[in-house]
Amino acid sequence: MMINESAPVIASHEIEVEAKPEAIWAILVAVDRWPDWNPDVRATFIKGDLAVGTEFRWKAGPGTIRSTVMEMVEPHRLLWTGTTLGIKAVHLWQIERRGEKTLVRSEESWEGLLPGILRGTMKKMLSRSIQQGLIYLKKEAERRSL
């Protein structure tokens, strides 16, 4: 499964991190700890560990997002779907070792009424969110890898 390439709103960014893929993966799959390192995430709600089919909720931006894990390939690929405020999202994390560093790519698609009407505004909002999330992840992974 991939993001919806034909959705009205798509954003994608990547960042190099001086940490092993396994360290980055451990941060991403610990959903209950996201608010500790990502100030854009105000709260998370999950029962048990993250696995394919796991449902979790999290507060970011103006609403609560209900997400379901669709694919996990440890420590390289994590994909979930989510819904909030009439928006259907698909988010994909890809983690790839590159020599001494790791390349982390984060991409997401949004579809629904609001993304269709407010395409430009929502694309900027999503792009900023993905970029910031990567910066926060890099900072946390490198802090843990010292």
TORTIFI-736680 format. One record per residue (C-alpha): residue in one letter; x, y, z. Coordinates in Angstrom, 3 decimals. Example, Ala and Ser with C-alpha at 12.3 -4.5 7.8 and 13.67 -1.06 7.14 Angstrom:
<rs>
<'a', <12.300, -4.500, 7.800>>
<'s', <13.670, -1.060, 7.140>>
</rs>
This chain:
<rs>
<'m', <0.000, 0.000, 0.000>>
<'m', <1.134, 3.544, -0.746>>
<'i', <-0.223, 7.028, -0.189>>
<'n', <-2.976, 8.101, -2.591>>
<'e', <-1.008, 9.715, -5.418>>
<'s', <-4.214, 11.164, -6.908>>
<'a', <-5.382, 12.827, -3.662>>
<'p', <-5.827, 16.616, -3.804>>
<'v', <-3.271, 17.155, -1.031>>
<'i', <0.093, 15.345, -0.944>>
<'a', <3.302, 16.223, 0.843>>
<'s', <6.627, 14.442, 1.166>>
<'h', <9.952, 15.240, 2.810>>
<'e', <13.089, 13.384, 3.854>>
<'i', <15.950, 13.958, 6.261>>
<'e', <19.298, 12.354, 7.055>>
<'v', <19.654, 11.183, 10.633>>
<'e', <22.831, 10.156, 12.430>>
<'a', <21.249, 7.098, 14.043>>
<'k', <20.624, 3.478, 13.113>>
<'p', <17.301, 2.521, 11.484>>
<'e', <16.434, 0.412, 14.542>>
<'a', <16.753, 3.445, 16.831>>
<'i', <14.477, 5.517, 14.595>>
<'w', <11.996, 2.661, 14.323>>
<'a', <11.826, 2.309, 18.119>>
<'i', <10.854, 5.990, 18.392>>
<'l', <8.154, 5.767, 15.706>>
<'v', <6.443, 2.627, 17.008>>
<'a', <6.265, 3.900, 20.608>>
<'v', <3.069, 5.832, 19.864>>
<'d', <2.405, 6.497, 23.542>>
<'r', <5.690, 8.460, 23.721>>
<'w', <5.142, 10.723, 20.682>>
<'p', <4.196, 13.763, 22.819>>
<'d', <7.557, 13.437, 24.635>>
<'w', <9.555, 14.345, 21.520>>
<'n', <7.047, 15.920, 19.109>>
<'p', <5.427, 19.091, 20.523>>
<'d', <2.849, 19.060, 17.695>>
<'v', <1.348, 15.859, 19.169>>
<'r', <-0.613, 16.753, 22.298>>
<'a', <-1.796, 13.263, 23.322>>
<'t', <-1.962, 9.647, 22.133>>
<'f', <-4.302, 6.779, 22.984>>
<'i', <-3.276, 3.196, 22.207>>
<'k', <-3.823, -0.191, 23.802>>
<'g', <-0.882, -2.568, 23.518>>
<'d', <1.937, -2.512, 21.021>>
<'l', <1.808, -1.251, 17.476>>
<'a', <1.083, -4.015, 14.933>>
<'v', <-0.772, -4.394, 11.652>>
<'g', <-4.443, -3.784, 12.427>>
<'t', <-3.754, -1.784, 15.602>>
<'e', <-6.000, 1.235, 16.005>>
<'f', <-4.795, 4.300, 17.853>>
<'r', <-5.916, 7.883, 18.337>>
<'w', <-3.836, 11.008, 18.677>>
<'k', <-4.372, 14.727, 19.056>>
<'a', <-2.524, 17.041, 16.693>>
<'g', <-3.701, 20.251, 15.105>>
<'p', <-7.389, 21.021, 15.518>>
<'g', <-8.692, 17.485, 16.012>>
<'t', <-8.248, 13.907, 17.096>>
<'i', <-6.975, 11.552, 14.405>>
<'r', <-8.172, 7.925, 14.382>>
<'s', <-5.503, 5.776, 12.763>>
<'t', <-5.087, 2.124, 11.809>>
<'v', <-1.744, 0.478, 11.045>>
<'m', <-1.894, -1.093, 7.579>>
<'e', <1.705, -2.226, 7.061>>
<'m', <4.836, -2.712, 9.153>>
<'v', <8.206, -3.913, 7.853>>
<'e', <10.629, -3.484, 10.755>>
<'p', <12.726, -1.300, 10.714>>
<'h', <12.084, 0.057, 7.219>>
<'r', <8.430, 0.789, 6.511>>
<'l', <5.408, 1.895, 8.536>>
<'l', <2.087, 2.830, 6.961>>
<'w', <-1.185, 3.849, 8.560>>
<'t', <-4.474, 5.386, 7.523>>
<'g', <-6.297, 7.997, 9.523>>
<'t', <-9.413, 10.122, 9.606>>
<'t', <-10.207, 13.469, 11.208>>
<'l', <-12.618, 16.297, 10.423>>
<'g', <-13.769, 14.560, 7.229>>
<'i', <-10.193, 14.107, 5.967>>
<'k', <-8.980, 10.653, 4.977>>
<'a', <-5.193, 10.419, 5.313>>
<'v', <-2.583, 7.825, 4.408>>
<'h', <0.859, 8.233, 6.001>>
<'l', <4.015, 6.342, 5.027>>
<'w', <7.361, 6.312, 6.843>>
<'q', <10.365, 4.805, 5.028>>
<'i', <13.703, 4.276, 6.765>>
<'e', <16.837, 3.368, 4.799>>
<'r', <20.435, 3.014, 5.954>>
<'r', <22.861, 5.131, 3.900>>
<'g', <26.420, 4.471, 5.005>>
<'e', <26.847, 5.882, 8.515>>
<'k', <23.537, 7.778, 8.335>>
<'t', <19.899, 6.860, 7.844>>
<'l', <17.527, 8.473, 5.356>>
<'v', <14.010, 8.916, 6.724>>
<'r', <11.214, 9.755, 4.310>>
<'s', <7.746, 10.792, 5.468>>
<'e', <4.867, 11.256, 3.052>>
<'e', <1.124, 11.675, 3.385>>
<'s', <-1.982, 12.128, 1.252>>
<'w', <-5.260, 13.786, 2.229>>
<'e', <-8.584, 13.428, 0.505>>
<'g', <-12.099, 14.543, 1.353>>
<'l', <-14.199, 17.685, 1.143>>
<'l', <-11.800, 20.095, 2.891>>
<'p', <-8.663, 19.036, 0.999>>
<'g', <-10.650, 19.308, -2.230>>
<'i', <-11.816, 22.852, -1.469>>
<'l', <-8.766, 24.215, 0.383>>
<'r', <-6.076, 22.410, -1.587>>
<'g', <-3.335, 25.074, -1.443>>
<'t', <-3.780, 25.976, 2.221>>
<'m', <-3.966, 22.360, 3.332>>
<'k', <-0.951, 21.348, 1.249>>
<'k', <1.137, 24.043, 2.979>>
<'m', <-0.162, 22.903, 6.377>>
<'l', <0.615, 19.237, 5.682>>
<'s', <4.028, 20.006, 4.213>>
<'r', <4.995, 22.044, 7.287>>
<'s', <3.742, 19.312, 9.612>>
<'i', <5.755, 16.604, 7.855>>
<'q', <8.901, 18.754, 7.771>>
<'q', <8.611, 19.623, 11.465>>
<'g', <7.906, 16.009, 12.396>>
<'l', <11.090, 14.915, 10.652>>
<'i', <13.128, 17.599, 12.423>>
<'y', <11.735, 16.531, 15.817>>
<'l', <12.396, 12.853, 15.003>>
<'k', <15.983, 13.587, 13.935>>
<'k', <16.643, 15.535, 17.123>>
<'e', <15.256, 12.739, 19.320>>
<'a', <17.009, 9.909, 17.466>>
<'e', <20.368, 11.694, 17.539>>
<'r', <19.906, 12.601, 21.215>>
<'r', <19.297, 8.921, 22.038>>
<'s', <22.227, 7.776, 19.903>>
<'l', <24.882, 9.874, 21.683>>
</rs>
